[in-house]
Every structure is written in structure tokens, then in C-alpha cells.
């Protein structure tokens, strides 16, 4: 017979090994992702395989548990939106709108820059940021070339506006999709809580642009008339597909907004939209599905499993306890925790991808909520909505969303949109150095965070 | 037949310092569209063709979105072309070039023409540029040979 005390000790030692093993896998993977020595998707998948292969997670937990494994709410929302957006993007509609806006701005450089910033922000709130800048940056290069002005400020403004705009909605930025899934928020919650502050931030952003560039940008009358003479109808490649995709996109967004009536989750709405568009597009699904960014999708899958391992061994619980000890939240107010969350998320997101960051912080918030509101007595994986949407907890979610998205503006590696823009500028013969980007990015990031702090403070405290 | 028997009779060749205008004159006076850029010691630097001149003129954002070309003002091509005045062969030479050896077979050259979308291939022997084979010179020699055989 085995001594029960001895058996317990063996079990504790085994779980301690597993605890540090899971932590080591995660920290190492995170470090390699930050170093950019190996592609992040490869790292995430190897990390995930280790979590399962070393029995830190069971296969069932990794593939089928919402809490320890892949969050299919996010995966299907992501894939479905990619399908709808790719079909829409191919029609040329965004480029058409961009040239239209340039003509409305009458080719006046500052008006144009501001118009593009607003257009980019709105487009990024609906589309993903990368697609938005991939479509708009060539148009900006065309217009600045025709106007004979330096494209670099326009391009940087484009990246910054895209990150700001993406913050506004549930579908604007992947971290928001992840927060929505874990906190059980709908599309309208984001519109009510985040869109107003993003609008304020955009207004302030345009004012700053005016101060920085208002006087510097000059164009000749001849060049201005060139923009006015552009025939944007030449950019519509497939009018029929454009109409179909716009209708589907419109209905999908309406479906998100009608969550209160339909009671369908965002992933269901987007999945339906994507399926309908595939059916009516008249194109072979092979072409449309081939354009889904599978690399990103698999990165998310690997990441969810890696974070799941950390949650299961209790690492996240210990981190959550640490945050509680430091910021001393009560069930009456999370003010300090919220402000720390806002700024910490932002600073972390300037260096690392905000997706793995939010993936790890989400379960931490759930665990904190469990400790604060249920004294650790509930299951953090299945907290009641009353707890998730508790007025005291709510500002913490919104601070995470604001910090993680707006922090991306700080450096050129802070967000995918920045990396794309810098790459495009380089291909067009205009190198944007790390420091040059920061010279614009850091002040804008700090300004947007100050406005966010004010907003959170005024609205929730 | 080997590549050495199907080369261009008078291959075009310039030094890296040759100006763009002189290169274009050379091209326009011949019926070829590629010129080899060769160092004084006979070493091949690369080739310049109409493609490389177009690359200097067509802006890169059009590569990202071809439809945008329709919105560029008339006269843009001429302006950009005029601005290339000081450009030399060294500035635009394409160094990522496939080459063949004189004793390669015609099917080897033909394969490169087809799969790498080349119109002309420099012929290199012992590191030195010895000539050029084009799609045109290849067909010319083969059909000459066939007619002489049948005749």
C-alpha cells in the first residue's frame, strides 16, 4: 500500500514540473516570436504541439475546450470576415471611395490627408487594418506622386489612423474579437463603449496633423487639377461582384448590430455572411478560400492552445494574484488596476504583437474577476454574465482593448499595418526608419492614451 | 545543335558607364531588345533590356494595383523618361540574369526562354561574355539549317 502523504507529494512534484514546463514553453515561444528569428506561426504551432505532446493539455482540451483550447468564436469570426473582405477588396470599391474623397478634398494636401485619415479609420473599423492599408497605400502613393508631395507623412498618418479606427468596433481588430469572445460582449457594446472615445481621438489626431503639416504641404494648381481630373470609375473591376459583396457586408454588419434582437453570436452572423457570399459570388471557392490568411489563422490556433496550457497549470492564476496584490482592486472599484491595464497593455503592444498579449491577459482578467467577485469560488471558465459585465469590471475590459490597439501606434513593429506601410514605402523608394516612425508614433500613442485615460476616468469613475 | 552556332551575329554590348540614351540608340539601330553590360576585362555584369527601362519609368504602386495606371496623367511617361537623362547602364543593369554556355544544347536555352520568360540569354564561357542567344536567333539558325538540309 502506498502512503497517501507520499502519493500527494509525488503528485505535487509532478504538477510543479508541469507548471514550470508549461511556463518555459510559453516564455521561450514568446521570446522567439519577439526576436522574429522564426515565423510566429511556426513558433505558436510548435509550442501548441509541445503543450499537447507533453500532456500539459489533453488533446480534447486543446481542440474542444473553449477555455483551455482553440477559441472557435474568434477563429470563425476571423476566417469569415477574411472571406467577405477579400471578395469586397477585389472589386476595387475602397480605391474608388479613396479617389472620390480626394476629389471632394479638391486635391488640397492637408484636407486630403485628413480625409484619408478619416476614411482609413472608418474602413479599419469594418475591415481588418492590414487589408485597409494594403488597398489604400497604393492610392496614396499615386495621389502624392501626382501632387508631387512627400508621401511619407501621408503613409505614416495612414498606419496610425488605421490602428485608431480598428479600435472602435468588435470586428476592427483581432484583440477586440478575442475580448468580445471571452467577455461575452456584442457588437453594440463596442459601439457604445469604444466608438465614442475613438471619435474623440480621431478629432484630436486631425488637429495634431493640422499643427504638424498644415503649413508645410503645398501643391501647384496644375498638380491639384490632375487629381480633380481622375476618373475613379476605372478602378471598379467587377461591378456585379462589388454590389453583391457590399450587400453581404452591409447585412453582416446589420446582423452584428441586431444582436439584441437576433441573439446570434458575431461568429454565426459572419459565418452566414461568408457562406452566402461564396454561394452568390459566382467564383470558384478555391480562389476565394486561397486568399484567407491561413498563416494568421493557424497562429491564433497555436496561440490559444499555448495560453490554454498556461491557464491549466495555474500560471495565469498566480499572475492574476500578483496583479491583485500590486494594484489592490476591490469589488467596489478597479480604478488602479484599470489604469495600469491601459498603459501596461499599450507599452507591451509597442514591442510585442498585441494578439498574444491579449490572448494571455484575457484569462488573467477572468481569474481576477473570479477572485474579486466570487472569492475564487467560481469557475473562471464559466463566470456568469452578471460578473463579466459587472459595472466595476467593465472598464478593465475596455482599457485592455484601448491599450492593446492604440499601443500598436508606438513603434513600426507595434502593429501589422505599420509593418505593411513601411514595407510599401520602401518598395516605392522611401525608407521610413524605426526612429522616424517613432517620432510620429510615440507622441500620437501618448496623446491617444491620455485621452483614453480621461475617457475611462470620466465615464466609469 | 549547340548554343554557339545559334548566337546573334553582332551582339550588343556596353560598359557599365554607358549612358541610357546611348544604349537606347544602340538598341533602336539593331533588331535586338537586350544589351549585355560587360566590364573591360570581359566579365558579364548583367543585361539591360526594354523591361529594365520600363521598370525605371513605371511607378511601383502600379505594381501593387494595376488599375491605378489609368488615373496617372497623360505625359507622365515622357516626364519620367526625360528624368532618366543621367542614368547609366550600371544604374539599371539587371544582374539577376540567367546565362547559357556555348556548348549547351538548344533545348536548354529554349527551356530558359520559356520558363524564365527571357527573350535573350547572354552566353558565358570561363566567366567571360562571349555572345548572346535570342529567341529570334535560335529560330533563325534552326530554320536555316532545316532548309539547307532539305535543299
Interface residues (C-beta under 8 A of the other chain):
Chain A: X92 X95 X99 X134 X135 X137 X138 X139 X141 X142 X145 X146 X226 X229 X230 X231 X232 X234 X235 X237 X424 X427 X428 X429
Chain B: X59 X60 X61 X62 X64 X65 X67 X68 X70 X71 X72 X73
